[in-house]
Amino acid sequence: MINFSIIIPHKNSIKSLIRLLDSIPDEDDIQVIVIDDNSDIQDIEQLQKIILNQNVDIVFSDVSNGAGSARNIGMRKAKGAWIIFADSDDYFTSDFRDLIRKNTDADSEIIYFNTDSQGEDGKQTYRHLRYSKLVHDFLDDNRKENALRYYFTPAWGKMIKRELVVNNNIEFDEVVASNDVMFSLKAAFFAKSIKACKETLYIITLSKGSVTNIISKSHFNSKFKIALNANKFLCSIGMREYQQSILYFLGRSYKFGFQYMFYVILMLIRNKSNIFIGMNKLMNLDTTLMRRENKDYITRL
């Protein structure tokens, strides 16, 4: 019986993928699925060697459709009672095996874990701080449950009952950026019960050129549209107070020309967006922008 399916989208990051795979125990009830998003031939050759030496299912795509599409393919192939997502740049902690096993029989449909983050130099970074705080706040005060549900939007750092995803037809958006936001919001909404664990399950690695750290018009626009969709969804389910701040998009849209800036303003008006959400961040604008656009990791296109 397969208890856990670990789904990993991959594109041209073979060294970090090997590190991730090495952090996953090779056990009969753990299914590992790597979906290659049309990598270069050198990486494909390495992946073919991995198939021969490790218990890993690898799906090769001859077109590049992004991580959202790859994750959807992985979910269709998943057999485990629980689904766990990982990005190929990241890896699991040495406690991974024990942490997932002690939660196998949990009644909850989503289990959120503490995370940590580091740069390519191994030094700790800021990326995990918001999500760690959500976990700890909920553990300290269960009235913070909705904050954990609707602010913890990355796919990683959690275990999700596969039945929850299948029964509610939840999929990832097949877009260039923020493909996991709507998936996480819908899963959180449909989950009857959630749980949080203070232990660290997952290490995020900030690397130059990763989708999270690319600044381009297409990536910016994808994130903007997803933010609008997310806020519309949250309003529709009575969770208006958990809407995402759109100040960042309003404040940075001019970088792609005044015509695009006017487009952003028009979309905000059409969607009746509340531009005052997140206004408190203006008091710490430099920190907010640093976390959004860390110059040490950003790739501008």
Buried (B, 14 or more C-beta within 10 A) or exposed (E): EBBBBBBBBBBBBBEBBBBBBEBBBEEEEBBBBBBBBBBEEEBBEBBEEBEEEBBBBBBEBEEEBBBBBBBBBBBEEBBBBBBBBBBBBBBBBEEBBEBBBEBEEBEBBBBBBBBBBBBBEEEEBEBBBEBBBBBBBBBEEEEBBBBBBBBBBBBBBBBBBBEBBEEEEBBBBBBBBBBBBBBBBBBBBBBEEBBBBEEBBBBBBBBEBBBBBBBBEEBBBBBBBBBBBBBEBBBEEEBEEBBBBBBBBBBBBEEBEEEBBEBBBEBBEEBEBBBEBBEEBEEEEEEBBEBBBBEEBBBEE
